[in-house]
Amino acid sequence: MAHDIEPRLLRAFVAVADELHFTRAAARLYVAQQALSRDIRRLEREMGAELFTRTTRQVALTMEGERLLPYAHAVLAAYDELGAAFADEVRPLLVDLNTDGLTSGRVLARARELAPQCELMARYQSGLTSAATEIAAGRLDVSFGRFAGLPPAVRARLSAQPVRYEPMAVLLPEGHPLAGRAEVELDALAGESVYAGAGNPATREWTDLAERLFAGRGIKVAPPAPVAIGFEEFRRVMAKTRTPVLAAVDFPAMPGCVMRPLVGPVPLSPVSLVWRKGLKHPGLDALRAAAAEMAESEGWLEMPPGAWLPEGDLLHMCPNE
């Protein structure tokens, strides 16, 4: 077995192991598929083992591939840490806020105050499911959202810190029968079809949360619809369809709509700060400090009486690094 394996070969192996698809892995690494295949074959020669089984329909890890994967992650993490330690300057940290105006934006603003020397660049990925893929690929550093809503294999590559149990609300068009209420009981939504991102692959964790909340209450998740990108486009579609939307209480105000907190019980959206395992960056340290500070000062991690949280989510609201 070779003892001087190039990091490029390990990155190629990890990409294919993650995607289980050579075309997607090549796109993720910005290389030609033929070049990726050559790197995998070279790695297999150097390791003296077949790492993948390939058919016309499927790519899967062999036992030797499964054995190599954790070592490859560890080597690449150490390699990245070494490079960061001797960099001339700290690179910008790419921080996904999901949507402008939410808890994540407040945490970012405080982190910028705590670490003014760092460049913390905001991004808007729209959902943690999508952001997690970008984090794993190295195209994004940090995001916020429901960590428990990610597949176990994805969570295993990430670290998370709880930030807030965010109360949920419903966005209603003006003139809706429930719009005149100060708050809306969940039972009052029985028979309604409420939009929760169904069919949007970027926000699967949010749709799953809605399905769990609505189960047994006679509330339907609205069927898939074309995704509206940007605030103005979302406002236009909302005005056209007049479909209620499941949201967090901090969702930005929208003309022609009213936001009403949900009660009976009070449903909570568990928000965590999420980043790639092994990531070292002073901007991440500032984000973690800001999240902890604000959670403490504003009681973000205190569950109100009569709160609802999906079964199993509480376990994932514990720091794992």
Disulfide bonds with the S-S distance in Angstrom:
none
